[in-house]
Amino acid sequence: MATLEPGARPSLKDIDTADTGGIDEAAGRARLEALREDLAKLQSLLYAENRHAVLVILQGMDASGKDGTIRNVMKGLNPLGVSVVPFKAPHEEEREHDYLWRVHKRCPTKGEIAIFNRSHYEDVLAVRVKELVPKSVWKKRYRHINEFERMLTDSGTLILKFFLHISKDQQKERFQERLDDPRKYWKFAQDDIDARHLWKDYREAYEDAIEECGTEHAPWTIVPADKKWYRNLVVAERVVEAMKGLGMAYPKATFDRSQINMD
């Protein structure tokens, strides 16, 4: 795991996607269970205090495990205080607005956790690699994004951005699993293969996005994602650590308890 300093540029090809930080899998899974309990308690605090919001952004190559991370890390949370937002290709109404419009309205309210499965970063990633807009357009978006995220954090939102870093070989294995299991056919699309053929272009786009939009208020964490259990552990540890850093506390009573008569 690497949480990058602001403005640092990663060399993704030099980061071990199979790294487990020297942790044994059994110990890692046990640690994850404890972190889920911590996260549930922190969610309760977040909701009760109603001063902060938490935005978790998951990005990564296809099959890097965005869905699996959400399912395994967040499964102990109260659904009433969590929203999961998958950002796919924009529909007609969204295309008629600026590209951040659909994102801003899905950001968490105070007391809530929102998890973005892909995000506004697609507009400097897929849009760039597929050449949907010229460089003169997407290049400006780094500044837009930084200013947007600054505004969110100034308003009380904790932003945690994760790049789930999978190897090309591991991606191939996971694609093959989808092809071999009829229950997973729905998860496979030709677009996945098309994107795989542009691996180096996407890697460069991610390196640029992480460098340009890695800030003190909204840093990136690069998560080795070949080992699913370790990926889940890293994300859980980072979220719990950051939420503890908010220094939350349950609100004190605004009434005189001695005057409450239940009879």
QUIURFEN-V730446 format. One record per residue. D_LAST is the distance of its C-alpha to the last C-alpha in Angstrom with 2 decimals. Layout:
<<D_LAST> <D_LAST>>
//
This chain:
<<56.65> <57.69> <55.57> <58.27> <58.93> <58.95> <62.17> <63.30> <65.26> <64.83> <67.73> <65.91> <68.92> <68.89> <65.26> <64.84> <62.63> <62.40> <61.25> <58.40> <58.32> <59.55> <56.28> <56.39> <54.82> <52.66> <51.33> <50.84> <48.77> <46.57> <46.15> <45.16> <42.32> <40.93> <41.39> <39.48> <36.45> <36.97> <37.34> <34.07> <32.24> <34.21> <33.38> <29.66> <30.38> <32.65> <30.10> <27.27> <29.61> <31.30> <34.37> <37.02> <38.45> <40.69> <43.82> <45.75> <49.25> <51.27> <54.99> <57.82> <60.75> <60.21> <58.83> <57.68> <54.23> <51.92> <50.07> <50.03> <48.65> <45.73> <45.07> <45.33> <43.87> <40.93> <39.83> <36.73> <35.25> <32.42> <34.39> <31.96> <33.24> <36.91> <39.79> <43.23> <46.06> <49.57> <52.23> <55.20> <58.06> <56.82> <56.76> <58.43> <55.71> <55.26> <59.01> <59.02> <56.87> <57.50> <56.97> <53.81> <52.03> <50.73> <49.67> <47.80> <45.48> <44.45> <43.65> <40.11> <37.43> <35.46> <33.25> <35.56> <38.43> <41.43> <44.32> <47.67> <50.10> <53.16> <52.67> <54.51> <57.00> <58.61> <60.17> <62.23> <62.69> <63.35> <64.36> <66.83> <68.28> <68.68> <70.19> <67.95> <68.34> <71.04> <70.68> <70.64> <67.30> <65.43> <66.68> <64.73> <61.50> <61.11> <60.59> <58.27> <56.11> <56.01> <54.98> <52.35> <50.83> <51.04> <49.06> <46.35> <46.09> <46.10> <43.07> <41.13> <42.35> <43.49> <46.56> <47.85> <51.13> <52.63> <56.12> <56.25> <59.82> <61.49> <65.17> <67.42> <68.21> <64.56> <63.95> <66.86> <65.35> <62.04> <63.84> <65.85> <62.69> <61.57> <64.95> <64.94> <61.52> <61.08> <57.32> <58.07> <60.76> <58.30> <57.91> <61.65> <63.49> <67.01> <65.60> <64.56> <68.20> <69.40> <67.12> <68.31> <71.86> <70.76> <69.20> <71.06> <70.29> <66.57> <66.73> <68.44> <65.95> <63.06> <64.82> <65.29> <61.69> <60.36> <62.78> <62.29> <58.49> <57.56> <55.90> <53.94> <50.81> <51.29> <53.42> <54.77> <54.41> <57.18> <55.92> <58.48> <57.51> <60.04> <57.72> <54.49> <52.42> <53.64> <53.06> <49.41> <49.06> <50.61> <48.43> <45.23> <46.30> <47.16> <43.95> <41.77> <43.93> <43.82> <40.07> <39.54> <41.88> <39.49> <37.48> <34.13> <30.77> <27.13> <25.92> <23.99> <20.54> <20.94> <17.66> <16.39> <14.12> <13.26> <11.78> <9.23> <5.59> <3.81> <0.00>>
//
